Amino acid sequence: MSVKTYPQASLSELWFLSYPLIVTMASQVVMQFADRMFLAWYSHDALAACVPGGALAMTFGSLFMGLATYTSVFISQYYARRKFASVTVSLWQGILLAVLSSLLLASLTPVGNWVIRLFNHGPQVTALEIQYFTILNLLGGFAVINNALASFFSGRGKTKVPMYTALFGNLVNIVLDYVMIFGKLGFPEMGIVGAAWATVLGTASMTVVFGTLIFASKTGKAFKVSRLAGFYKPVFARLLRFGVPNGFGFLMDIMSFTLFTFMIGNIDTISLQASNVVMSMQPVVFTVILGLGVGIQILVSKYQGLKRSDLAVKVVKNACKIGYAYAGAVGFSFFFFAPFFVGLFIPASSADAAEIAAKTYPLMKLVSIFVLFDATYLIFGEAIRGAGDTKYYMYVMLFCAWVLLIPGTWFIVYKMHGSVVQVWSWLTFYAALTAVFMLWRFLAGKWKKISVTGN
């Protein structure tokens, strides 16, 4: 049951816990890129449909994934206190919640199809969006269950297991993308439907790997996984109490940003293309910080379980060193070398290249500032969530997203008829405000008194 140890709350402990999480998220970016590349080769309509269809499926699943992922916080605290039976009980409550969430998620599919028809992207694209979304959402429970199963490893510091599992699942997805979209190796040509099934089967293959590693291994026997299976109300209730606000806050963040991108499309085509160029650089900016954030959450939870808030603070200080060094380097590059990055997406020979680039350069300047605010939000936000302060996180995201970001963007686009620079300036202000709220809450120290697992 031992794992390789590093000095408590050290920079090395945080890094070696976090880098597999960063690789995991990077592999998902590669998988998404492969999905879109194959669909672009197959049909422009299929490419146009997969982006909004996939974004909507992600939005619908975010609440449930945020809930299932919080299982790792319970496992981290119990494992730190060497309460191995409670680790297994927490795992089972996470699995039960994930299964129930999967059924609820599937039942929301007609709602998603209604939303797709509401945006009316044209009859051909709409039909493809519905096909793609329906498959992803009906079987999206595999991804939710994987979040609960992965928590058994990440909560104990074994983040390489989810990394290798994700790499395997994403490889399966990419291979199946090719053979199912284009009809290779005896498969029928399925187009966007094949892409959806490839994603589902790749995700399901990860479920099989996680299940095998948990239920058919020495570790599973050591943790008495089969013997302790079942419903345990006290832990289940506490997981709901802390996990639901965590998932709901995540949902607010994802949903508001999705609506933000949709509203930009109503400014003009050139502005939308400029914004999309900046959006396309997001994986470079956020993959490292997001992976680091999950590592922060696990370690803060661990030291809170040991009643060592001083070490939790030390973890966050080390996270600031990594996070701000990376965000600062990215921001510096975007600010001073914007033409280079823009040129990767807008060849000089393409139509309207000069006009698109002219609108993109100011956005790059804003993003160079945005990344610093977002790093602050993620570092301190993940810290307080790891400590159990999930209701505060939920309230902040509810206020900032639905009182500020969405109404403000709507007013700029539809009433002021403002520019894309004004819209992105408003988004940067939103990022600054969420950063201030999370930093203030962390410094206030109320999170130190929260007990996630109770006595």
N, C-alpha and C positions, 0 to 999 in steps of 0.2 A: 504493500500500500504506500510505499515511499516514492517520492519523486526527487529529482535532482534539486538540491537546495542552493540558495544564494543568500548573502547577508540580508537580514530583514529590511524591507522597505528600501533596498538599494536600487541604484540605477540599473544594475545588471539584472536584478530580479524582475523589474518592470519590463525591460527590453526583451529578455528571453521568454517572458510570458506573452508579450504583445506581438512579437514579430511573426509567429505563426498565424495569428489573427489577421495581421496585415496581408500576409500571403494569401490567406483564405479569401479575403475580400477582393484582392487583386485578381485571383483566379475567376471570381464571379464576373468581374469586369471583362476579362478576356472572353468568357463564355457568352456574355451579352453581345460583345462585339462580333463574335463568330455567328451568333444567331442573325444579327442584322446584316452582316456581310453576305451570308448565304441567301437570305431573303431578298437582298438588293440584286443579287445575281439572278434570282428567280423571277422577280416581278417588282416593279416600282410600287404598285398598289399594295402588295404584301408588306413591303418595307414601311409604307405610310401607315398601314394598319397595325403593325406589331408594336410600334412605339406607344401610341395612346392605349392600345389594348393591354400591353404589358404593364404600363404605368397604373392603369386602373386596377389590375389584378394585384399589383404591389400595394396599392392604397387600401384595398379591401382586406388584404392579409396582414397589414401592419399592426393592427390592434392585437390580433391573436399571436403574432410572432413576438411582439413586445411582452405579452403576458407569459408565453412559454419560455422565453429567454431568461426571465427573472428567476427561473428555477435555479440557475447557476449561483445566484446570490445566497440562497438557502444552503445549497450544497457547499459553497465556499465557507460559510460560517460554521456549519456542522463539522466539516472536514478539519478545519483549523482547530476545533475543540476536540477532535478525535472521537466524535460521536458518529461512528460509521453506520449504525443502524438507522439513525436519523437522516444520514445521507441518502440511503436507499429509499426510505419512506418519502423523502422530498422528491426523489426521482419519479416515484410512482404517482405522486400527486401532480407533478408536471406532465407526465404522460397522459393521465386521465383528463386533465384540463385541455391538453393539446387535442385529444381525440374528440372531446365535446366541442371544442372550438372549430375543428375541421368540419363537423356536421353543420354548425351554425354558418360557417363561411360558405359552404356549398349551397345552403338555402338562400343565400343572398345573391345568387347568380342572376335571377330575373331582374333584380334591382340594377345590377351592373349593365345588363343588356338595355334596360330603359335609359340609363345615363348615356350609353353609347348612341342610341337613337336620338337623344336630346341634342347632342352636339352636331349631328347630321353632317358627317364628313363626305357625303356623296354615297349613292347607293352601293357601288362596288366596294369601296373602302369600308363602309359601315358593315356590310355583310361579312367581310373578312375579319374586322375587329370583333364582331360578335362570335365568330367561330373560334378565334384565338383566345379571347377572354373566357368563353364558356368552358373550354377544356382546362385552362390554367386555374380558374376559380373553383370548378367542381372538384378538382383533384389537388387543390392547393394545400390541403391538409398534410400532405407528405412533408412540405417545407416547415409547417408549424410543428409537427411531431419531431422533425430533425432538430429543431431548436431546443426542444426539451431533452432529447437524447444526448445532444452535444454538450449540454450543461453538466452531465455526469462527468465528463472529462475536463472541460474548461474550468468548472468550479473547483476541481482538485489540482489545477495548475497544469494539466496535461493537454495543452492547447495544440500540440503537434498532431494529436489524433484527429480532431475535427479538420485540421489543415489537410492531412493526407486524404481523409474521406471526401472533403470538398473537391480536391484535385481529381480524385477518381471519378466522382459524380459528374464534374464538369467535363472531363474527357469523354465519358459516356455520352453526355449531352451533345458535344460537338460532333462526335462520330455519327450519332443517330441523326443529327441535323442534316448532315450531308446525304446520308442514304435515304432518309424519309422525305426530305424536301424535293429532291431530284429523282427519286425512284431508282436507287442503286442497290446492288446485291440482292435482287429479288423482291425488294420492297416496291409497292406502287408509288407513283409520283403523287405526293400529298400536299405540296406547297406549304402554306402557312399552318395548315392543320398538322402536317408532319413536324413543323418546328415546335408547335405546342406539345405534341406527344413526346418529342425528344426531350423537352424540358421536364415534363412529368416523369418520364422513365429515368432520366438522369437523377432527378431528385429522389425517386423511389429506390434507386440503386444505393444511394447514400443511407436511406432508412434500413436497408438490408445489412449494410456494412456495420452501422451503429448497433443494430439489433444483435448481430453475430458477436461483436466485441463485448457487448454488455451481458447477453444471456447465455452465450456458449463459450465462455472463457474462464480462466482461473480467477480473474478479477471479479466476475459476476458471482462466482461461488464464495469468494472471500467476503463480499459485501452482502451475501445472502439475498440476492436480487429476487430469486424465485420464491423463497420462503416469506419474504416481507411484502409480497405483492398485495395490493388492495387499497381500499379507500380509508384515509385517516383524517377525520374531520378537522382537528386542530390545525394541522399543517396545511391542509387544503384551504381552509378559511383564511389563514394568514397569507398564503400565496395569492389568493384572490385579492385580499386587502391591499397588498403592496404591488402586485403584478398588474391589476387592472388599471390603476392610474399610470403606471409605467407604459403600458400598451396604448392607453388613450392619448397620452401626451405624444407618443411616437406617431400615432394616427393623425393628430392635429398638425404635426410638423410636415408629414408626407403629403397630406391632403391639401394643405394651404399652398405648398410649393407647387403641387400639380396644377392647382387652379391658377396660380401666378403665371406659370408657363403658358397655359391656355389663353389667358387674357392678353399676353404680349402679342399673340397672333392677330389681335384686332387693331394693332397700331398701323402696321403696313408690312409688306412682304420683306423688304430690305431689313427692317428692324428685327423681324422675326429671325431672319437668317443670321444677323449679327449676334442676337441673343443666343441662338442655337450653337454658334461657334464657341461662345464662352461656356455654355452648358456642357459642351462636348469635352471641355478641359476639366470638368469636375472630378473625374476619377483620379487624375494626377494630384489634385488638391486634397481630396477628402479621404482617399483610401487609407493613407498612413494615419491620419488623425482619428478616423473612425475605429481602426484596429487598436490604436493606442487607447482610445476611450473605453473599449471593452476591457482591456487589461487593467485600466484604472479602476473600473467598477468591481472587478473580481478581487483585486488586492485591497481596496478600501473595505469591501465587505468582509474579507478575511480578517483584517486587523480590528474591525469593529466587533467581529465575533469574539476576538480575544480581548476585547475591552482595551485596546491600545490605539486610541484616537491619535496619539502623538505620532505613531508610525503611519497611520492613514494620511496625516498631514504631510509627512515626509515623502510618501508615495506621490502625492499631488505636486510637491515641489520638484521632484525628479521628472514628473510628467511635463511640467512647464519647460524644463530644459530641452527635452526632446521635441515637444510640440511646437514651441515658439522658434526653435532653431529651424525646424522644417518649414513651418508656415512663413517665417521671415525670409528664408531662401526662395520659396516659391513666390512670395509677394514681390521680392526684389526682382526676380527674373521676369515676372509678368509686367512690372512697372517699366523696367528699363529695356526689355527686349520684346515688347509687344509685337512689333512687325514680324519677328521670327516665328512666334507661336501662331499668329494669325495666318501667316503664309503657309503653314502646314495644312490649313483647312480651306484656304481660298487661293488657289493658283492664280497668278497674275493674268493668265490667259482666259479665265472664266468670265462669263457674262456678269456685268455689274460689280466686278472685283473691287475696283477702286472705291465705289460707293459703299459697299458692304464693309470694307476694311476701315473706311473713315468713321463709320458708326461703331465698329468693334473696338478700336483703339481706346476711346474713353471708357468703355465697359471694362477693358483690361485693367485700367488704372483703378477703377472701383473695386474690382475683384482682388487686386493686390492688397487692398485695405480690408476687404470682406474676409479674407482667409484668416487674418489675425483675430478678428472678432469671433469668427466661427470656431477657431481653435480654443479661445477662451471659454466660449459656450460649452464646447464638448468636454474640455478638461474638467471644469468645475461642475458642469451638469452631470457628467457620468459619476463624479465623486459623490455628490449628494444622493444620486439615485442608488449607488452601491451601498450607501449607508441607510437607505430606506426612506429617504425624503422624496418619495415619488409623487405625493399629492401636490407638493409645491411645484414640482416640475410640470405636472399636468396643468395646474392653474396658470402658470406662466405661459405655457404654449397656447393654452386656450385664449388668453388675453392678447398676447402678441400676434398670434396668427389671425384671429377672427375679429379683434377690435381694431388692430392696426394694419397688418400686412394686406389682407384681402380687401377690406373697405377702402384703404388708401390706394391700392393698385387700381381698383375699380374706378375710383374718383379720377385718378390721373389719366387712365385710358379712355373712359367713356364720357366724362364731364369736361375735363380740362383739355382732352385730346393732346396729351403731353407726349414727350419723346421717350424713346427706350432708355436714354440716359437718366431721365427723371424717374422712371420706374425702377431702374437698378439702383439709383441713389436711395430710393425709399426702401428697397430690399436691404441695402447696406445699413441703413438706420435701424431697421428691424433686427439685423444681426447684432448690431452694437447694443441694442436694448436688451436682447436675450442674454448677451454676454455679461452685461452689468448686473442683471437680476441673478444670474447663477453665481457670479463672483461674490456679490453681496451676501447671498444666502450661505455660501461656504464660509466666508469670513465671520458671519454672525455665529456660527458654531452650533446651531440648534440640531443639526444632523448628528452630533456626537451623542445626544441623549436618546436617540431612537433605537429600539430593539426590534429587529426584523423577526427573529426566531422566538422571542420571548425568553422565559426562563427555562 
